[in-house]
Amino acid sequence: MEGSRRVTEGDTTLGIAMHVDDVSQILRLADLYVTDVAESDFIDWQGGGPDDWPGLSEHHEQ
């Protein structure tokens, strides 16, 4: 899906996020509580940081 990012723990896919808030929710559902996903050392953002969501602005304009 354009604008989405996969959330993984090791080789396991926990879910697909469309927004940084989705990352928090997916981690919470996996019992991985992270207070601030944007600043956490626990998260390794690949393909851009927590503010980089390709296609996000197009999704919100519809």
PDB file of N, CA, C and O in Angstrom:
ATOM      1  N   MET A   1       0.825  -1.185   0.000  1.00  0.00           N
ATOM      2  CA  MET A   1       0.000   0.000   0.000  1.00  0.00           C
ATOM      3  C   MET A   1       0.871   1.251   0.000  1.00  0.00           C
ATOM      4  O   MET A   1       1.786   1.364   0.815  1.00  0.00           O
ATOM      5  N   GLU A   2       0.601   2.181  -0.894  1.00  0.00           N
ATOM      6  CA  GLU A   2       1.378   3.408  -0.939  1.00  0.00           C
ATOM      7  C   GLU A   2       1.153   4.217   0.333  1.00  0.00           C
ATOM      8  O   GLU A   2       0.020   4.386   0.784  1.00  0.00           O
ATOM      9  N   GLY A   3       2.249   4.714   0.905  1.00  0.00           N
ATOM     10  CA  GLY A   3       2.153   5.512   2.127  1.00  0.00           C
ATOM     11  C   GLY A   3       2.169   4.698   3.396  1.00  0.00           C
ATOM     12  O   GLY A   3       2.111   5.261   4.489  1.00  0.00           O
ATOM     13  N   SER A   4       2.248   3.376   3.280  1.00  0.00           N
ATOM     14  CA  SER A   4       2.247   2.538   4.477  1.00  0.00           C
ATOM     15  C   SER A   4       3.661   2.076   4.802  1.00  0.00           C
ATOM     16  O   SER A   4       4.560   2.106   3.961  1.00  0.00           O
ATOM     17  N   ARG A   5       3.825   1.651   6.041  1.00  0.00           N
ATOM     18  CA  ARG A   5       5.112   1.116   6.486  1.00  0.00           C
ATOM     19  C   ARG A   5       4.857  -0.139   7.306  1.00  0.00           C
ATOM     20  O   ARG A   5       3.918  -0.210   8.099  1.00  0.00           O
ATOM     21  N   ARG A   6       5.707  -1.115   7.096  1.00  0.00           N
ATOM     22  CA  ARG A   6       5.594  -2.372   7.834  1.00  0.00           C
ATOM     23  C   ARG A   6       6.250  -2.206   9.193  1.00  0.00           C
ATOM     24  O   ARG A   6       7.332  -1.629   9.302  1.00  0.00           O
ATOM     25  N   VAL A   7       5.595  -2.710  10.229  1.00  0.00           N
ATOM     26  CA  VAL A   7       6.132  -2.692  11.588  1.00  0.00           C
ATOM     27  C   VAL A   7       6.539  -4.121  11.913  1.00  0.00           C
ATOM     28  O   VAL A   7       5.711  -5.031  11.902  1.00  0.00           O
ATOM     29  N   THR A   8       7.828  -4.309  12.203  1.00  0.00           N
ATOM     30  CA  THR A   8       8.332  -5.653  12.462  1.00  0.00           C
ATOM     31  C   THR A   8       9.070  -5.716  13.790  1.00  0.00           C
ATOM     32  O   THR A   8       9.533  -4.709  14.325  1.00  0.00           O
ATOM     33  N   GLU A   9       9.159  -6.919  14.291  1.00  0.00           N
ATOM     34  CA  GLU A   9      10.036  -7.234  15.419  1.00  0.00           C
ATOM     35  C   GLU A   9      10.855  -8.432  14.961  1.00  0.00           C
ATOM     36  O   GLU A   9      10.348  -9.552  14.886  1.00  0.00           O
ATOM     37  N   GLY A  10      12.099  -8.191  14.661  1.00  0.00           N
ATOM     38  CA  GLY A  10      12.930  -9.243  14.075  1.00  0.00           C
ATOM     39  C   GLY A  10      12.382  -9.586  12.699  1.00  0.00           C
ATOM     40  O   GLY A  10      12.207  -8.700  11.861  1.00  0.00           O
ATOM     41  N   ASP A  11      12.112 -10.858  12.460  1.00  0.00           N
ATOM     42  CA  ASP A  11      11.564 -11.301  11.173  1.00  0.00           C
ATOM     43  C   ASP A  11      10.044 -11.359  11.166  1.00  0.00           C
ATOM     44  O   ASP A  11       9.444 -11.738  10.161  1.00  0.00           O
ATOM     45  N   THR A  12       9.417 -10.987  12.276  1.00  0.00           N
ATOM     46  CA  THR A  12       7.961 -11.068  12.402  1.00  0.00           C
ATOM     47  C   THR A  12       7.309  -9.730  12.072  1.00  0.00           C
ATOM     48  O   THR A  12       7.664  -8.703  12.649  1.00  0.00           O
ATOM     49  N   THR A  13       6.361  -9.744  11.149  1.00  0.00           N
ATOM     50  CA  THR A  13       5.592  -8.547  10.840  1.00  0.00           C
ATOM     51  C   THR A  13       4.465  -8.418  11.859  1.00  0.00           C
ATOM     52  O   THR A  13       3.635  -9.316  12.002  1.00  0.00           O
ATOM     53  N   LEU A  14       4.449  -7.293  12.563  1.00  0.00           N
ATOM     54  CA  LEU A  14       3.421  -7.040  13.573  1.00  0.00           C
ATOM     55  C   LEU A  14       2.198  -6.360  12.979  1.00  0.00           C
ATOM     56  O   LEU A  14       1.088  -6.527  13.485  1.00  0.00           O
ATOM     57  N   GLY A  15       2.389  -5.593  11.909  1.00  0.00           N
ATOM     58  CA  GLY A  15       1.279  -4.900  11.278  1.00  0.00           C
ATOM     59  C   GLY A  15       1.766  -3.912  10.242  1.00  0.00           C
ATOM     60  O   GLY A  15       2.966  -3.762  10.011  1.00  0.00           O
ATOM     61  N   ILE A  16       0.810  -3.242   9.623  1.00  0.00           N
ATOM     62  CA  ILE A  16       1.089  -2.226   8.616  1.00  0.00           C
ATOM     63  C   ILE A  16       0.551  -0.898   9.145  1.00  0.00           C
ATOM     64  O   ILE A  16      -0.609  -0.800   9.544  1.00  0.00           O
ATOM     65  N   ALA A  17       1.406   0.115   9.143  1.00  0.00           N
ATOM     66  CA  ALA A  17       1.041   1.436   9.665  1.00  0.00           C
ATOM     67  C   ALA A  17       0.867   2.418   8.515  1.00  0.00           C
ATOM     68  O   ALA A  17       1.611   2.390   7.535  1.00  0.00           O
ATOM     69  N   MET A  18      -0.124   3.283   8.652  1.00  0.00           N
ATOM     70  CA  MET A  18      -0.348   4.360   7.687  1.00  0.00           C
ATOM     71  C   MET A  18       0.034   5.710   8.284  1.00  0.00           C
ATOM     72  O   MET A  18       0.053   6.724   7.585  1.00  0.00           O
ATOM     73  N   HIS A  19       0.338   5.717   9.582  1.00  0.00           N
ATOM     74  CA  HIS A  19       0.653   6.952  10.301  1.00  0.00           C
ATOM     75  C   HIS A  19       1.470   6.569  11.523  1.00  0.00           C
ATOM     76  O   HIS A  19       1.417   5.426  11.977  1.00  0.00           O
ATOM     77  N   VAL A  20       2.224   7.518  12.056  1.00  0.00           N
ATOM     78  CA  VAL A  20       3.062   7.244  13.221  1.00  0.00           C
ATOM     79  C   VAL A  20       2.222   6.763  14.410  1.00  0.00           C
ATOM     80  O   VAL A  20       2.701   5.959  15.210  1.00  0.00           O
ATOM     81  N   ASP A  21       0.988   7.234  14.538  1.00  0.00           N
ATOM     82  CA  ASP A  21       0.122   6.760  15.623  1.00  0.00           C
ATOM     83  C   ASP A  21      -0.212   5.281  15.482  1.00  0.00           C
ATOM     84  O   ASP A  21      -0.406   4.586  16.480  1.00  0.00           O
ATOM     85  N   ASP A  22      -0.278   4.797  14.238  1.00  0.00           N
ATOM     86  CA  ASP A  22      -0.514   3.372  14.010  1.00  0.00           C
ATOM     87  C   ASP A  22       0.633   2.537  14.559  1.00  0.00           C
ATOM     88  O   ASP A  22       0.419   1.436  15.067  1.00  0.00           O
ATOM     89  N   VAL A  23       1.850   3.062  14.457  1.00  0.00           N
ATOM     90  CA  VAL A  23       3.016   2.341  14.976  1.00  0.00           C
ATOM     91  C   VAL A  23       2.848   2.121  16.479  1.00  0.00           C
ATOM     92  O   VAL A  23       3.073   1.016  16.972  1.00  0.00           O
ATOM     93  N   SER A  24       2.457   3.155  17.201  1.00  0.00           N
ATOM     94  CA  SER A  24       2.230   3.034  18.647  1.00  0.00           C
ATOM     95  C   SER A  24       1.184   1.981  18.945  1.00  0.00           C
ATOM     96  O   SER A  24       1.366   1.157  19.841  1.00  0.00           O
ATOM     97  N   GLN A  25       0.086   2.000  18.200  1.00  0.00           N
ATOM     98  CA  GLN A  25      -1.013   1.046  18.416  1.00  0.00           C
ATOM     99  C   GLN A  25      -0.560  -0.383  18.128  1.00  0.00           C
ATOM    100  O   GLN A  25      -0.850  -1.295  18.903  1.00  0.00           O
ATOM    101  N   ILE A  26       0.139  -0.578  17.035  1.00  0.00           N
ATOM    102  CA  ILE A  26       0.616  -1.918  16.672  1.00  0.00           C
ATOM    103  C   ILE A  26       1.568  -2.448  17.736  1.00  0.00           C
ATOM    104  O   ILE A  26       1.477  -3.614  18.120  1.00  0.00           O
ATOM    105  N   LEU A  27       2.478  -1.608  18.215  1.00  0.00           N
ATOM    106  CA  LEU A  27       3.414  -2.037  19.258  1.00  0.00           C
ATOM    107  C   LEU A  27       2.680  -2.346  20.559  1.00  0.00           C
ATOM    108  O   LEU A  27       3.013  -3.311  21.246  1.00  0.00           O
ATOM    109  N   ARG A  28       1.683  -1.530  20.899  1.00  0.00           N
ATOM    110  CA  ARG A  28       0.905  -1.769  22.129  1.00  0.00           C
ATOM    111  C   ARG A  28       0.179  -3.108  22.045  1.00  0.00           C
ATOM    112  O   ARG A  28       0.157  -3.867  23.014  1.00  0.00           O
ATOM    113  N   LEU A  29      -0.414  -3.397  20.887  1.00  0.00           N
ATOM    114  CA  LEU A  29      -1.128  -4.667  20.714  1.00  0.00           C
ATOM    115  C   LEU A  29      -0.192  -5.866  20.799  1.00  0.00           C
ATOM    116  O   LEU A  29      -0.621  -6.975  21.118  1.00  0.00           O
ATOM    117  N   ALA A  30       1.089  -5.639  20.514  1.00  0.00           N
ATOM    118  CA  ALA A  30       2.099  -6.702  20.621  1.00  0.00           C
ATOM    119  C   ALA A  30       2.755  -6.711  22.004  1.00  0.00           C
ATOM    120  O   ALA A  30       3.760  -7.388  22.218  1.00  0.00           O
ATOM    121  N   ASP A  31       2.172  -5.946  22.944  1.00  0.00           N
ATOM    122  CA  ASP A  31       2.705  -5.821  24.310  1.00  0.00           C
ATOM    123  C   ASP A  31       4.113  -5.233  24.328  1.00  0.00           C
ATOM    124  O   ASP A  31       4.931  -5.578  25.181  1.00  0.00           O
ATOM    125  N   LEU A  32       4.386  -4.341  23.377  1.00  0.00           N
ATOM    126  CA  LEU A  32       5.654  -3.618  23.317  1.00  0.00           C
ATOM    127  C   LEU A  32       5.325  -2.140  23.510  1.00  0.00           C
ATOM    128  O   LEU A  32       5.030  -1.429  22.549  1.00  0.00           O
ATOM    129  N   TYR A  33       5.377  -1.701  24.725  1.00  0.00           N
ATOM    130  CA  TYR A  33       4.959  -0.334  25.050  1.00  0.00           C
ATOM    131  C   TYR A  33       6.116   0.640  24.871  1.00  0.00           C
ATOM    132  O   TYR A  33       7.155   0.522  25.521  1.00  0.00           O
ATOM    133  N   VAL A  34       5.915   1.602  23.982  1.00  0.00           N
ATOM    134  CA  VAL A  34       6.898   2.636  23.700  1.00  0.00           C
ATOM    135  C   VAL A  34       6.205   3.970  23.923  1.00  0.00           C
ATOM    136  O   VAL A  34       5.196   4.260  23.280  1.00  0.00           O
ATOM    137  N   THR A  35       6.737   4.784  24.827  1.00  0.00           N
ATOM    138  CA  THR A  35       6.107   6.055  25.176  1.00  0.00           C
ATOM    139  C   THR A  35       6.109   7.037  24.014  1.00  0.00           C
ATOM    140  O   THR A  35       5.079   7.646  23.722  1.00  0.00           O
ATOM    141  N   ASP A  36       7.231   7.200  23.358  1.00  0.00           N
ATOM    142  CA  ASP A  36       7.344   8.155  22.257  1.00  0.00           C
ATOM    143  C   ASP A  36       8.046   7.473  21.095  1.00  0.00           C
ATOM    144  O   ASP A  36       9.274   7.396  21.070  1.00  0.00           O
ATOM    145  N   VAL A  37       7.271   6.975  20.125  1.00  0.00           N
ATOM    146  CA  VAL A  37       7.871   6.210  19.029  1.00  0.00           C
ATOM    147  C   VAL A  37       8.825   7.050  18.191  1.00  0.00           C
ATOM    148  O   VAL A  37       9.777   6.513  17.625  1.00  0.00           O
ATOM    149  N   ALA A  38       8.593   8.342  18.102  1.00  0.00           N
ATOM    150  CA  ALA A  38       9.456   9.210  17.295  1.00  0.00           C
ATOM    151  C   ALA A  38      10.845   9.365  17.899  1.00  0.00           C
ATOM    152  O   ALA A  38      11.809   9.599  17.169  1.00  0.00           O
ATOM    153  N   GLU A  39      10.965   9.240  19.209  1.00  0.00           N
ATOM    154  CA  GLU A  39      12.243   9.450  19.896  1.00  0.00           C
ATOM    155  C   GLU A  39      12.851   8.172  20.479  1.00  0.00           C
ATOM    156  O   GLU A  39      13.934   8.219  21.061  1.00  0.00           O
ATOM    157  N   SER A  40      12.183   7.056  20.332  1.00  0.00           N
ATOM    158  CA  SER A  40      12.623   5.811  20.960  1.00  0.00           C
ATOM    159  C   SER A  40      13.847   5.207  20.288  1.00  0.00           C
ATOM    160  O   SER A  40      13.932   5.168  19.060  1.00  0.00           O
ATOM    161  N   ASP A  41      14.792   4.737  21.091  1.00  0.00           N
ATOM    162  CA  ASP A  41      15.946   3.994  20.584  1.00  0.00           C
ATOM    163  C   ASP A  41      15.552   2.560  20.225  1.00  0.00           C
ATOM    164  O   ASP A  41      16.304   1.852  19.555  1.00  0.00           O
ATOM    165  N   PHE A  42      14.375   2.140  20.674  1.00  0.00           N
ATOM    166  CA  PHE A  42      13.860   0.793  20.419  1.00  0.00           C
ATOM    167  C   PHE A  42      13.488   0.622  18.940  1.00  0.00           C
ATOM    168  O   PHE A  42      13.505  -0.491  18.414  1.00  0.00           O
ATOM    169  N   ILE A  43      13.154   1.730  18.283  1.00  0.00           N
ATOM    170  CA  ILE A  43      12.654   1.681  16.907  1.00  0.00           C
ATOM    171  C   ILE A  43      13.752   2.066  15.924  1.00  0.00           C
ATOM    172  O   ILE A  43      14.436   3.075  16.095  1.00  0.00           O
ATOM    173  N   ASP A  44      13.904   1.248  14.899  1.00  0.00           N
ATOM    174  CA  ASP A  44      14.853   1.516  13.816  1.00  0.00           C
ATOM    175  C   ASP A  44      14.033   1.889  12.582  1.00  0.00           C
ATOM    176  O   ASP A  44      13.528   1.018  11.873  1.00  0.00           O
ATOM    177  N   TRP A  45      13.907   3.189  12.336  1.00  0.00           N
ATOM    178  CA  TRP A  45      13.135   3.681  11.190  1.00  0.00           C
ATOM    179  C   TRP A  45      13.952   3.447   9.925  1.00  0.00           C
ATOM    180  O   TRP A  45      15.081   3.925   9.817  1.00  0.00           O
ATOM    181  N   GLN A  46      13.392   2.722   8.977  1.00  0.00           N
ATOM    182  CA  GLN A  46      14.073   2.462   7.715  1.00  0.00           C
ATOM    183  C   GLN A  46      13.281   3.108   6.582  1.00  0.00           C
ATOM    184  O   GLN A  46      12.052   3.045   6.558  1.00  0.00           O
ATOM    185  N   GLY A  47      13.988   3.721   5.653  1.00  0.00           N
ATOM    186  CA  GLY A  47      13.329   4.383   4.537  1.00  0.00           C
ATOM    187  C   GLY A  47      12.807   5.763   4.887  1.00  0.00           C
ATOM    188  O   GLY A  47      11.988   6.323   4.158  1.00  0.00           O
ATOM    189  N   GLY A  48      13.272   6.316   5.998  1.00  0.00           N
ATOM    190  CA  GLY A  48      12.838   7.639   6.452  1.00  0.00           C
ATOM    191  C   GLY A  48      12.463   7.584   7.916  1.00  0.00           C
ATOM    192  O   GLY A  48      12.266   6.505   8.477  1.00  0.00           O
ATOM    193  N   GLY A  49      12.366   8.743   8.532  1.00  0.00           N
ATOM    194  CA  GLY A  49      12.052   8.818   9.958  1.00  0.00           C
ATOM    195  C   GLY A  49      10.560   8.795  10.236  1.00  0.00           C
ATOM    196  O   GLY A  49       9.762   8.528   9.338  1.00  0.00           O
ATOM    197  N   PRO A  50      10.181   9.073  11.471  1.00  0.00           N
ATOM    198  CA  PRO A  50       8.775   9.003  11.868  1.00  0.00           C
ATOM    199  C   PRO A  50       7.887  10.044  11.193  1.00  0.00           C
ATOM    200  O   PRO A  50       6.662   9.919  11.221  1.00  0.00           O
ATOM    201  N   ASP A  51       8.478  11.058  10.593  1.00  0.00           N
ATOM    202  CA  ASP A  51       7.690  12.076   9.887  1.00  0.00           C
ATOM    203  C   ASP A  51       7.633  11.834   8.386  1.00  0.00           C
ATOM    204  O   ASP A  51       7.037  12.629   7.658  1.00  0.00           O
ATOM    205  N   ASP A  52       8.234  10.765   7.917  1.00  0.00           N
ATOM    206  CA  ASP A  52       8.302  10.478   6.484  1.00  0.00           C
ATOM    207  C   ASP A  52       7.306   9.378   6.112  1.00  0.00           C
ATOM    208  O   ASP A  52       7.582   8.190   6.278  1.00  0.00           O
ATOM    209  N   TRP A  53       6.155   9.793   5.611  1.00  0.00           N
ATOM    210  CA  TRP A  53       5.105   8.862   5.200  1.00  0.00           C
ATOM    211  C   TRP A  53       4.741   9.167   3.748  1.00  0.00           C
ATOM    212  O   TRP A  53       3.831   9.958   3.504  1.00  0.00           O
ATOM    213  N   PRO A  54       5.430   8.559   2.780  1.00  0.00           N
ATOM    214  CA  PRO A  54       5.147   8.829   1.367  1.00  0.00           C
ATOM    215  C   PRO A  54       3.673   8.596   1.049  1.00  0.00           C
ATOM    216  O   PRO A  54       3.097   7.563   1.392  1.00  0.00           O
ATOM    217  N   GLY A  55       3.082   9.588   0.383  1.00  0.00           N
ATOM    218  CA  GLY A  55       1.679   9.459  -0.003  1.00  0.00           C
ATOM    219  C   GLY A  55       0.701   9.873   1.074  1.00  0.00           C
ATOM    220  O   GLY A  55      -0.506   9.883   0.828  1.00  0.00           O
ATOM    221  N   LEU A  56       1.186  10.223   2.282  1.00  0.00           N
ATOM    222  CA  LEU A  56       0.280  10.543   3.381  1.00  0.00           C
ATOM    223  C   LEU A  56      -0.573  11.760   3.077  1.00  0.00           C
ATOM    224  O   LEU A  56      -1.777  11.748   3.331  1.00  0.00           O
ATOM    225  N   SER A  57       0.030  12.813   2.538  1.00  0.00           N
ATOM    226  CA  SER A  57      -0.747  14.031   2.271  1.00  0.00           C
ATOM    227  C   SER A  57      -1.824  13.759   1.225  1.00  0.00           C
ATOM    228  O   SER A  57      -2.918  14.318   1.308  1.00  0.00           O
ATOM    229  N   GLU A  58      -1.529  12.910   0.245  1.00  0.00           N
ATOM    230  CA  GLU A  58      -2.530  12.585  -0.766  1.00  0.00           C
ATOM    231  C   GLU A  58      -3.697  11.836  -0.154  1.00  0.00           C
ATOM    232  O   GLU A  58      -4.840  12.044  -0.560  1.00  0.00           O
ATOM    233  N   HIS A  59      -3.436  10.961   0.821  1.00  0.00           N
ATOM    234  CA  HIS A  59      -4.491  10.186   1.465  1.00  0.00           C
ATOM    235  C   HIS A  59      -5.413  11.090   2.266  1.00  0.00           C
ATOM    236  O   HIS A  59      -6.624  10.869   2.277  1.00  0.00           O
ATOM    237  N   HIS A  60      -4.868  12.113   2.944  1.00  0.00           N
ATOM    238  CA  HIS A  60      -5.681  12.989   3.767  1.00  0.00           C
ATOM    239  C   HIS A  60      -6.493  13.986   2.960  1.00  0.00           C
ATOM    240  O   HIS A  60      -7.502  14.494   3.452  1.00  0.00           O
ATOM    241  N   GLU A  61      -6.075  14.283   1.719  1.00  0.00           N
ATOM    242  CA  GLU A  61      -6.789  15.255   0.909  1.00  0.00           C
ATOM    243  C   GLU A  61      -8.039  14.677   0.277  1.00  0.00           C
ATOM    244  O   GLU A  61      -8.903  15.434  -0.165  1.00  0.00           O
ATOM    245  N   GLN A  62      -8.161  13.368   0.221  1.00  0.00           N
ATOM    246  CA  GLN A  62      -9.312  12.742  -0.429  1.00  0.00           C
ATOM    247  C   GLN A  62     -10.541  12.833   0.430  1.00  0.00           C
ATOM    248  O   GLN A  62     -11.606  12.355   0.037  1.00  0.00           O
TER     249      GLN A  62
END
